Amino acid sequence: MILGAALSVPPLVAGAVSAPPRWPLPGRIAGFTLALVVVIAVMGGPRAARRGCVTLANRWLGTELPAPAAASPRSRWADRVRTAAWLVPHAAVGVAATAVTGALVFAAVMFPSVWLSGGDRVAVLWGHVTVTAGVAGAWCPVVTALCLLLAAYVTVVAAAGLRLLAPVLLDHRPAERAAAAEERARLLAGRNRLAQELHDSIGHTLTASTIQAAVASELLERDPVAARRALTTIEETSRAAMDDLDHVLGALREQQAPTAPARTLADLGALVESVRQAGASLEATTEGSLDRIPATVSREAYRIVQEGLTNALRHGAKAGITLRVTARDGLLELELVNLVGGAARFRRGGRSRHGLDGIADRVRLLNGEVSAGPADDTGGGRARWRLVARLPLGPER
């Protein structure tokens, strides 16, 4: 209420200056009203004014208004008008409540002071009240209590009125609510994408590290150099996974992430080498110009290959893995084939559905096609698993 009263000072001063006594009454009324409207409009114009009004209403009136959303130029003018309209009742109610509660508190102090000082006549509004000393004036403490209760009641009623009015003038309009909903949807989609990236990166690292640790254990006494090389690879891949984890957790906390890894097909060589160092036999071939692939497609393609290789290491044989990456005719094709095992039978759900679902989601978002399942041809009694993803590259760059 005191802030509302303070807000009324600039427009009232401007109105008083704009209505000099020498003007005729209609001119003074017009000048006062015009100055009042202009100053209130200026006060409600800045975007910070609306944010401040929303913050004050939430903190001191107990409302739950959302923060102002980014708006178009047309919406910005509507917000300015609504903010200025809010300042009018805030200032008016603030002046009235402050004046009434101030008078009541003054009366609550004055009556017992006069009574304890020996009594006197006290001016009340347009009349006078005689306060008698001694027992005859013992009603003064009762008046004090009533004045304080009435002051509290006035404050509560004024706050309740503003609390009802705040959502009407400070809440989001339908267009703002739609924009806020879209922003929340984009945020959730981004977080889901980060979670998928974390699954791909950490899953690949843990699978490769587990295999390399087993290799290091077997070679520790027979070939210490190879064992040391495997342990070094574990350290490097784990550090890269920690970078990914740090980045994703920082983004999920809505803070500035210390690192921002964005691996693309340009990093495919390092990924292939890490799989080979895990003891797998991997033959990788590339066709076409991979550096001309759009950045978004290149990032998602890297994650698809990473998840496919992780599944190959986790569920297949470490021998006979082939990877082919082809970019031509506006299409990027990723083909990964690996041996499953002698006379192996494919069972529904035998593969990690979570990883395959993640690959399918990435391909679907890029309007591509994906297929995964047993290869049609088998050789030497050994079944093979084949993953193929085709991603459109869009216009030539």
C-alpha positions in Angstrom: 0.0 0.0 0.0 2.8 2.4 0.8 4.5 1.6 -2.6 1.1 2.3 -4.3 0.9 5.7 -2.5 4.5 6.4 -3.6 3.6 5.6 -7.2 0.8 8.2 -7.1 3.3 11.0 -6.3 4.7 11.6 -9.9 1.3 11.7 -11.7 -0.3 13.8 -9.0 2.6 16.3 -9.0 2.5 16.5 -12.8 -1.3 17.0 -12.7 -1.0 19.8 -10.1 1.7 21.6 -12.2 -0.5 21.2 -15.3 -3.5 22.8 -13.7 -2.5 26.3 -12.5 -5.1 28.2 -10.4 -5.4 31.0 -12.9 -6.9 28.7 -15.5 -10.7 28.3 -15.7 -12.1 25.2 -14.0 -12.6 23.2 -17.3 -9.0 23.9 -18.3 -7.6 22.8 -15.0 -9.6 19.6 -15.1 -8.4 18.9 -18.6 -4.8 19.7 -17.8 -4.8 17.7 -14.6 -6.4 14.6 -16.4 -4.1 14.8 -19.4 -0.9 15.0 -17.3 -2.2 12.2 -15.1 -2.7 9.9 -18.1 0.6 10.7 -19.8 2.7 10.2 -16.7 1.0 6.9 -15.8 1.4 5.7 -19.4 5.1 6.5 -19.3 5.5 4.7 -16.0 3.8 1.6 -17.3 5.7 1.6 -20.7 9.0 -0.1 -19.8 9.1 -3.9 -19.8 10.9 -3.7 -16.5 7.7 -2.1 -15.0 5.6 -5.0 -15.9 8.1 -7.5 -14.5 8.3 -5.4 -11.3 4.6 -5.4 -10.9 4.3 -9.1 -11.4 7.1 -9.7 -8.9 5.5 -7.5 -6.3 2.1 -9.1 -6.8 3.5 -12.6 -6.4 5.6 -11.7 -3.3 3.2 -9.5 -1.4 -0.2 -10.3 -2.6 0.3 -14.1 -2.8 -0.5 -14.4 -6.5 1.1 -16.9 -8.8 1.5 -14.9 -11.9 3.9 -16.2 -14.6 6.8 -14.0 -15.6 6.1 -11.8 -18.7 6.8 -13.6 -21.9 8.5 -12.3 -25.0 5.9 -10.5 -27.1 5.4 -9.2 -30.6 5.3 -5.4 -31.2 1.5 -5.4 -31.2 1.4 -7.4 -27.9 4.0 -5.1 -26.4 1.7 -2.2 -26.7 -1.2 -4.2 -25.2 1.0 -5.1 -22.3 2.0 -1.5 -21.7 -1.7 -0.4 -21.6 -2.5 -3.2 -19.2 0.5 -2.3 -17.0 -0.5 1.3 -16.9 -4.1 0.2 -16.1 -2.8 -1.8 -13.2 -0.9 1.2 -11.8 -4.1 3.2 -11.5 -5.8 1.0 -8.9 -2.5 0.2 -7.3 -1.9 3.9 -6.7 -5.5 4.7 -5.8 -5.9 1.9 -3.4 -2.5 2.6 -2.0 -3.3 6.2 -1.3 -6.7 5.4 0.3 -5.4 2.5 2.4 -2.3 4.4 3.5 -4.4 7.5 4.5 -7.0 5.5 6.3 -4.6 3.2 8.2 -2.3 6.1 9.0 -5.3 8.1 10.5 -6.4 5.0 12.5 -2.9 4.3 13.9 -2.6 8.0 14.8 -6.0 7.9 16.6 -4.9 4.7 18.3 -1.9 6.5 19.7 -3.5 9.9 20.3 -6.5 8.9 22.5 -4.5 7.0 25.2 -1.8 9.7 25.1 -4.4 12.5 25.8 -6.1 10.3 28.5 -2.8 9.6 30.3 -1.9 13.3 30.0 -4.9 14.5 32.1 -7.6 14.7 29.4 -8.5 17.3 26.7 -10.8 17.9 23.7 -9.7 15.9 20.6 -10.7 17.0 17.1 -12.3 14.0 15.2 -13.3 14.7 11.6 -15.7 17.6 11.7 -16.3 17.5 15.5 -14.7 17.2 18.8 -14.5 14.4 21.4 -13.8 15.1 25.1 -11.3 12.8 26.7 -11.7 12.8 30.5 -8.8 11.9 32.9 -9.1 9.0 35.3 -11.6 6.2 35.2 -14.1 8.2 33.1 -11.7 8.0 30.2 -11.0 4.3 30.5 -12.7 3.8 27.2 -9.6 5.1 25.4 -7.7 1.7 25.4 -10.8 0.1 23.8 -10.8 2.7 21.1 -7.1 2.1 20.5 -7.7 -1.7 20.1 -10.6 -1.0 17.7 -8.6 1.5 15.6 -5.7 -1.0 15.3 -8.1 -3.8 14.3 -9.8 -1.6 11.8 -6.5 -0.6 10.3 -5.6 -4.2 9.8 -9.0 -4.9 8.3 -8.6 -2.1 5.8 -5.2 -3.4 4.8 -6.5 -6.9 4.3 -9.5 -5.7 2.3 -7.4 -3.5 0.1 -4.9 -6.4 -0.6 -7.8 -8.8 -1.4 -9.1 -6.3 -3.9 -5.8 -5.9 -5.6 -5.3 -9.7 -5.5 -8.5 -10.2 -7.5 -7.6 -7.5 -10.0 -3.9 -8.6 -10.6 -4.6 -11.6 -12.8 -7.0 -9.6 -15.0 -4.3 -7.0 -15.8 -0.9 -8.8 -15.2 -1.6 -12.4 -16.2 -0.7 -13.8 -19.6 -3.2 -13.3 -22.4 -4.1 -16.3 -24.6 -1.4 -15.6 -27.1 1.2 -15.4 -24.3 -0.1 -18.6 -22.8 0.3 -20.3 -26.2 3.8 -19.0 -26.6 4.7 -20.1 -23.1 3.3 -23.6 -23.8 5.4 -23.8 -27.0 8.5 -22.7 -25.1 7.9 -25.4 -22.4 7.4 -28.0 -25.2 10.7 -26.9 -26.8 12.5 -27.1 -23.4 11.2 -30.6 -22.8 12.1 -31.8 -26.3 15.6 -30.4 -25.7 16.0 -32.1 -22.4 14.8 -35.4 -23.9 17.4 -35.0 -26.7 20.1 -34.4 -24.0 19.0 -37.4 -22.1 19.2 -39.5 -25.3 22.7 -38.2 -26.0 23.8 -39.0 -22.4 22.5 -42.6 -22.8 24.4 -43.0 -26.1 27.6 -41.5 -24.9 27.7 -43.2 -21.4 26.4 -46.5 -22.8 29.1 -46.6 -25.4 31.8 -45.7 -23.0 30.8 -48.3 -20.4 30.6 -51.0 -23.0 33.9 -50.2 -24.5 35.6 -49.8 -21.1 34.3 -53.1 -19.8 35.7 -54.9 -22.8 39.0 -53.1 -22.6 39.3 -53.8 -18.9 38.8 -57.5 -19.6 41.5 -57.4 -22.3 43.9 -55.6 -20.0 43.3 -58.2 -17.3 44.1 -61.0 -19.7 47.3 -59.3 -21.1 48.6 -57.8 -17.8 51.3 -60.5 -17.3 51.7 -61.7 -20.9 51.8 -58.3 -22.7 52.1 -55.4 -20.2 52.5 -52.9 -23.1 49.2 -53.9 -24.6 47.5 -53.9 -21.2 48.8 -50.4 -20.5 47.5 -49.3 -23.9 44.0 -50.7 -23.1 44.0 -48.9 -19.7 45.0 -45.6 -21.4 42.1 -46.0 -23.8 39.8 -46.6 -20.8 41.1 -43.3 -19.3 40.6 -41.3 -22.5 37.1 -42.6 -23.3 36.0 -42.1 -19.6 37.3 -38.5 -19.7 35.3 -37.9 -22.9 32.2 -39.4 -21.3 32.7 -37.2 -18.2 32.8 -34.1 -20.6 29.4 -35.3 -22.0 28.0 -35.9 -18.6 29.2 -32.5 -17.4 27.6 -30.8 -20.4 24.3 -32.5 -20.1 23.9 -32.1 -16.4 24.8 -28.4 -16.7 22.1 -27.9 -19.4 19.5 -29.8 -17.4 20.2 -27.5 -14.4 19.6 -24.5 -16.7 23.2 -23.3 -16.0 26.1 -22.5 -18.3 27.7 -25.8 -19.2 31.5 -25.8 -18.8 31.9 -27.8 -22.0 29.7 -28.2 -25.1 30.7 -31.3 -27.0 29.1 -31.6 -30.4 30.7 -34.6 -32.1 30.0 -35.1 -35.8 31.0 -37.4 -38.5 34.3 -35.6 -38.5 35.0 -37.5 -35.2 34.2 -40.8 -36.8 37.8 -41.9 -36.9 38.3 -41.5 -33.2 35.1 -43.5 -32.5 36.2 -46.3 -34.9 39.6 -46.4 -33.2 38.1 -46.7 -29.8 36.1 -49.7 -30.9 39.1 -51.4 -32.4 41.1 -50.8 -29.2 38.3 -52.6 -27.3 39.5 -55.7 -29.2 36.8 -55.6 -31.9 37.6 -56.2 -35.6 35.9 -53.3 -37.4 36.2 -52.4 -41.1 35.0 -48.9 -41.8 34.6 -47.3 -45.2 33.3 -43.8 -46.2 32.1 -42.6 -49.5 31.3 -39.0 -50.5 32.2 -35.7 -48.9 31.3 -36.0 -45.2 32.4 -32.4 -44.5 29.6 -31.0 -46.6 26.8 -32.7 -44.6 24.6 -30.3 -42.6 25.7 -30.0 -39.0 22.5 -31.3 -37.5 22.5 -34.4 -39.7 26.2 -34.9 -39.0 25.7 -34.8 -35.2 22.7 -37.1 -35.3 24.5 -39.5 -37.7 27.5 -39.7 -35.3 25.2 -40.6 -32.4 23.4 -43.3 -34.5 26.7 -44.9 -35.5 27.9 -44.7 -31.8 24.7 -46.4 -30.6 24.9 -49.0 -33.3 28.6 -49.9 -32.5 27.7 -50.0 -28.8 25.0 -52.6 -29.5 27.4 -54.5 -31.7 29.9 -54.7 -28.9 27.3 -55.5 -26.2 25.2 -58.1 -28.0 27.3 -59.4 -30.9 30.7 -61.0 -31.7 33.7 -58.7 -31.7 34.8 -60.0 -35.1 33.4 -59.2 -38.5 31.9 -55.8 -37.8 31.6 -53.6 -40.9 30.6 -50.0 -41.1 29.8 -48.1 -44.3 29.0 -44.4 -44.5 27.9 -43.1 -47.8 26.9 -39.5 -48.8 25.6 -39.0 -52.3 22.5 -37.9 -54.3 21.2 -35.8 -51.3 21.1 -38.9 -49.0 23.3 -40.1 -46.2 23.3 -43.8 -45.7 24.7 -45.6 -42.6 25.0 -49.3 -42.7 26.4 -51.4 -39.8 26.6 -55.2 -40.0 28.0 -57.5 -37.2 28.2 -61.2 -36.5 26.0 -62.5 -33.8 27.4 -65.9 -33.2 27.4 -69.4 -34.6 23.9 -70.8 -35.3 22.4 -68.0 -33.3 18.7 -67.5 -33.4 17.2 -64.0 -33.3 14.5 -63.6 -30.7 12.0 -60.8 -30.6 13.3 -58.2 -28.1 16.7 -59.9 -28.0 18.4 -56.6 -28.8 18.4 -53.6 -26.5 15.1 -52.0 -27.5 16.0 -48.7 -25.7 19.0 -48.2 -28.0 17.1 -49.1 -31.1 14.2 -46.9 -30.1 16.7 -44.0 -29.6 18.1 -44.6 -33.1 14.6 -44.7 -34.6 13.7 -41.4 -32.8 16.7 -39.6 -34.2 16.1 -40.9 -37.8 12.4 -40.0 -37.6 13.1 -36.4 -36.4 15.3 -36.0 -39.6 12.6 -37.5 -41.8 14.7 -40.5 -42.6 14.2 -44.3 -42.7 15.7 -46.9 -40.5 15.7 -50.7 -40.5 17.3 -53.1 -38.1 17.2 -56.9 -37.9 18.7 -60.2 -39.1 20.6 -59.9 -42.4 19.1 -61.9 -45.2 22.3 -63.6 -46.0 24.3 -65.7 -43.6 27.7 -67.2 -44.1 29.5 -70.2 -42.4 26.5 -70.8 -40.1 27.0 -67.4 -38.5 24.0 -65.1 -38.2 24.4 -61.4 -38.9 22.6 -58.3 -37.6 22.2 -55.4 -40.0 21.3 -51.8 -39.2 20.6 -49.3 -42.0 19.7 -45.7 -41.6 19.0 -43.3 -44.5 18.9 -39.5 -43.8 18.0 -36.9 -46.3 20.6 -34.1 -46.6 18.3 -31.4 -48.0 19.5 -28.9 -50.7 23.1 -29.2 -51.8 25.5 -26.8 -50.0 
